[in-house]
Amino acid sequence: MILEVAILDVIPGEEDNFERAFQKAQEIITSINGYISHELQRCIEKSNRYILLVKWETLEDHTEGFRESDKYNQWKTLLHHFYDPFPTVEHYQAL
């Protein structure tokens, strides 16, 4: 199992729009082969910051199966314009 971690800084004032768009976007990611689960959490100290945690069966399920799919283009259209700066995404595995 691989954990994808992304810190998402949303343009201030766009939080509600981002959250509505994410409701639609999560339907996309849940349909990808190798997807296990996800959660989106909002930062208490900085209200325009979120953390997205996605569990994948393998790294390739995310980096190839999702990111190289047509569905990823839909994901990008829904969400990527909300970020400033664009997030760094990292992957982790349990020890």
Backbone as JSON, one array per atom type, in Angstrom:
{
  "sequence": "MILEVAILDVIPGEEDNFERAFQKAQEIITSINGYISHELQRCIEKSNRYILLVKWETLEDHTEGFRESDKYNQWKTLLHHFYDPFPTVEHYQAL",
  "N": [[0.85, -1.18, 0.0], [0.54, 2.21, -0.81], [0.86, 5.53, 0.28], [-0.33, 8.49, -0.81], [0.47, 11.87, -0.43], [-0.6, 15.13, -0.33], [-0.24, 18.54, 0.1], [-2.47, 21.06, -0.06], [-2.73, 24.26, -1.01], [-5.16, 26.52, -1.26], [-6.45, 29.15, -3.24], [-7.07, 32.03, -1.39], [-10.38, 32.68, -0.29], [-11.56, 31.04, -2.11], [-12.25, 28.67, -0.98], [-14.82, 27.43, -0.45], [-15.76, 26.98, -3.07], [-13.75, 25.28, -3.98], [-14.15, 23.07, -2.27], [-16.69, 22.22, -3.1], [-16.11, 21.52, -5.75], [-14.31, 19.48, -5.25], [-15.98, 17.54, -4.22], [-17.21, 16.57, -6.53], [-14.94, 15.75, -7.94], [-13.89, 13.69, -6.39], [-15.38, 11.5, -7.08], [-14.25, 10.75, -9.44], [-11.61, 9.88, -8.79], [-12.12, 7.71, -7.15], [-12.88, 5.77, -8.9], [-10.69, 4.72, -10.13], [-8.47, 2.11, -11.02], [-6.79, 0.31, -8.53], [-7.09, 2.19, -6.56], [-7.62, 2.74, -3.12], [-8.55, 4.22, -0.79], [-9.44, 7.54, 0.38], [-8.91, 10.73, 1.99], [-9.8, 14.05, 2.73], [-8.68, 16.8, 4.46], [-9.15, 19.82, 6.3], [-7.08, 22.49, 7.25], [-6.75, 23.77, 10.52], [-5.35, 26.0, 11.53], [-4.7, 27.45, 9.24], [-6.95, 28.36, 7.12], [-7.27, 28.06, 4.37], [-5.76, 25.94, 3.62], [-5.35, 22.53, 2.85], [-5.1, 18.99, 3.37], [-4.56, 16.22, 1.39], [-4.99, 12.85, 1.45], [-4.32, 9.86, -0.06], [-4.81, 6.46, -0.5], [-3.21, 3.96, -2.29], [-2.95, 0.89, -4.11], [-0.51, 0.34, -5.45], [2.42, 2.29, -6.32], [2.48, 2.82, -9.04], [-0.2, 2.66, -9.72], [-1.12, 5.15, -9.08], [0.77, 7.0, -10.3], [0.91, 6.19, -12.97], [-1.48, 4.73, -13.75], [-3.56, 6.49, -12.9], [-2.63, 9.21, -13.35], [-1.98, 9.15, -16.06], [-4.32, 8.82, -17.32], [-7.46, 9.54, -19.04], [-9.29, 10.37, -17.23], [-7.82, 11.74, -15.37], [-7.41, 14.17, -16.62], [-9.95, 15.27, -16.39], [-10.06, 15.52, -13.6], [-7.98, 17.42, -13.23], [-9.11, 19.63, -14.57], [-11.28, 20.22, -12.91], [-10.01, 20.87, -10.44], [-7.3, 21.93, -10.44], [-7.0, 24.7, -10.93], [-7.49, 25.96, -8.56], [-5.27, 26.02, -6.91], [-2.53, 27.62, -5.28], [0.54, 28.02, -4.14], [1.17, 25.55, -6.78], [0.64, 22.24, -5.68], [3.06, 20.08, -4.09], [3.43, 16.65, -4.46], [3.84, 13.76, -2.6], [4.91, 10.39, -1.94], [4.43, 7.67, 0.27], [5.42, 4.8, 2.17], [4.6, 2.22, 4.46], [6.68, 1.23, 7.19]],
  "CA": [[0.0, 0.0, 0.0], [1.25, 3.47, -0.93], [0.09, 6.69, 0.71], [-0.07, 9.75, -1.51], [0.25, 13.01, 0.46], [-0.53, 16.41, -1.01], [-0.67, 19.73, 0.84], [-3.15, 21.87, -1.06], [-3.0, 25.65, -0.65], [-6.21, 27.02, -2.14], [-6.5, 30.62, -3.32], [-7.98, 32.53, -0.35], [-11.71, 33.06, -0.75], [-12.06, 30.0, -3.01], [-12.39, 27.42, -0.23], [-16.13, 26.8, -0.67], [-15.8, 26.5, -4.44], [-12.87, 24.12, -4.03], [-14.79, 21.93, -1.6], [-17.76, 21.74, -4.0], [-15.47, 20.86, -6.89], [-13.72, 18.24, -4.78], [-17.07, 16.56, -4.1], [-17.34, 15.97, -7.85], [-13.67, 15.14, -8.33], [-13.62, 12.45, -5.67], [-16.03, 10.42, -7.82], [-13.29, 10.34, -10.46], [-10.49, 9.13, -8.23], [-12.57, 6.43, -6.58], [-13.13, 4.82, -9.98], [-9.41, 4.31, -10.71], [-7.94, 0.82, -10.6], [-5.74, 0.42, -7.53], [-7.51, 3.13, -5.51], [-8.11, 2.09, -1.89], [-9.36, 5.17, -0.02], [-8.87, 8.89, 0.46], [-9.54, 11.69, 2.89], [-9.42, 15.45, 2.59], [-8.85, 17.49, 5.73], [-8.88, 21.26, 6.25], [-6.2, 22.96, 8.32], [-7.38, 24.64, 11.51], [-4.6, 27.25, 11.66], [-4.68, 28.16, 7.96], [-8.22, 27.82, 6.61], [-7.23, 27.78, 2.94], [-4.85, 24.81, 3.41], [-5.94, 21.2, 2.98], [-4.22, 17.85, 3.12], [-5.21, 15.12, 0.71], [-4.32, 11.56, 1.67], [-4.93, 8.84, -0.9], [-4.16, 5.16, -0.43], [-3.18, 3.23, -3.55], [-2.34, -0.44, -4.0], [0.89, 0.48, -5.86], [2.8, 3.62, -6.77], [2.11, 2.94, -10.45], [-1.64, 2.91, -9.82], [-1.28, 6.61, -9.06], [1.62, 7.74, -11.25], [0.63, 5.78, -14.35], [-2.89, 4.41, -13.95], [-4.4, 7.68, -12.74], [-2.1, 10.42, -13.99], [-1.91, 9.01, -17.51], [-5.67, 8.5, -17.8], [-8.34, 10.64, -19.44], [-9.98, 10.84, -16.02], [-6.95, 12.72, -14.72], [-7.68, 15.46, -17.24], [-11.18, 15.77, -15.75], [-9.62, 15.91, -12.25], [-7.23, 18.68, -13.36], [-10.05, 20.7, -14.94], [-12.08, 20.55, -11.74], [-9.3, 21.27, -9.23], [-5.96, 22.53, -10.47], [-7.02, 26.17, -10.95], [-7.68, 26.48, -7.2], [-4.04, 25.94, -6.12], [-1.48, 28.62, -5.36], [1.23, 27.47, -5.31], [0.79, 24.2, -7.15], [1.14, 21.36, -4.61], [4.01, 18.98, -4.23], [2.82, 15.39, -4.07], [4.83, 12.77, -2.18], [4.38, 9.04, -1.72], [5.01, 7.04, 1.46], [5.06, 3.4, 2.44], [4.78, 1.84, 5.86], [7.9, 0.48, 7.53]],
  "C": [[0.89, 1.23, 0.0], [0.32, 4.59, -0.48], [0.56, 7.91, -0.07], [-0.44, 10.88, -0.56], [0.42, 14.29, -0.34], [-1.05, 17.5, -0.09], [-1.2, 20.69, -0.21], [-3.42, 23.26, -0.49], [-3.94, 26.22, -1.69], [-6.19, 28.55, -2.11], [-7.5, 31.12, -2.26], [-9.28, 33.05, -0.95], [-12.35, 32.03, -1.67], [-12.33, 28.67, -2.3], [-13.72, 26.71, -0.5], [-16.24, 26.24, -2.08], [-14.92, 25.26, -4.62], [-13.54, 22.9, -3.42], [-15.93, 21.36, -2.44], [-17.17, 20.99, -5.19], [-14.86, 19.53, -6.47], [-14.79, 17.15, -4.61], [-17.3, 15.85, -5.43], [-16.09, 15.18, -8.21], [-13.42, 13.82, -7.62], [-14.31, 11.26, -6.34], [-15.1, 9.88, -8.91], [-12.23, 9.43, -9.87], [-10.92, 7.77, -7.67], [-12.81, 5.37, -7.64], [-11.84, 4.26, -10.59], [-8.96, 2.97, -10.15], [-6.78, 1.03, -9.62], [-6.03, 1.41, -6.41], [-8.03, 2.33, -4.32], [-9.03, 3.03, -1.13], [-8.7, 6.55, -0.08], [-9.57, 9.66, 1.58], [-8.95, 13.07, 2.62], [-9.7, 16.12, 3.92], [-8.44, 18.95, 5.56], [-8.07, 21.65, 7.47], [-6.95, 23.92, 9.25], [-6.68, 26.0, 11.55], [-4.62, 28.09, 10.39], [-5.84, 27.64, 7.13], [-8.24, 27.58, 5.11], [-6.27, 26.64, 2.6], [-5.58, 23.5, 3.72], [-4.84, 20.17, 2.84], [-5.07, 16.76, 2.49], [-4.37, 13.88, 0.9], [-5.06, 10.51, 0.84], [-4.12, 7.55, -0.76], [-4.34, 4.44, -1.76], [-2.57, 1.85, -3.3], [-0.85, -0.38, -4.37], [1.15, 1.92, -6.27], [2.35, 3.84, -8.21], [0.61, 3.15, -10.65], [-1.92, 4.4, -9.82], [-0.54, 7.27, -10.21], [1.35, 7.4, -12.7], [-0.87, 5.59, -14.57], [-3.8, 5.61, -13.86], [-3.87, 8.84, -13.57], [-2.0, 10.33, -15.51], [-3.27, 8.7, -18.12], [-6.41, 9.75, -18.25], [-9.06, 11.21, -18.22], [-9.15, 11.86, -15.26], [-7.17, 14.11, -15.32], [-8.95, 16.09, -16.68], [-10.87, 16.29, -14.35], [-8.92, 17.27, -12.3], [-8.17, 19.84, -13.67], [-10.87, 21.15, -13.74], [-11.28, 21.25, -10.64], [-8.06, 22.13, -9.4], [-5.95, 24.06, -10.47], [-7.21, 26.78, -9.56], [-6.36, 26.63, -6.43], [-3.08, 27.09, -6.38], [-0.66, 28.58, -4.08], [0.71, 26.07, -5.64], [1.41, 23.22, -6.15], [2.23, 20.39, -5.04], [3.33, 17.73, -3.72], [3.94, 14.41, -3.75], [4.14, 11.45, -1.89], [5.16, 8.39, -0.57], [4.58, 5.59, 1.52], [5.39, 3.08, 3.88], [6.08, 1.07, 6.04], [7.55, -0.82, 8.2]]
}
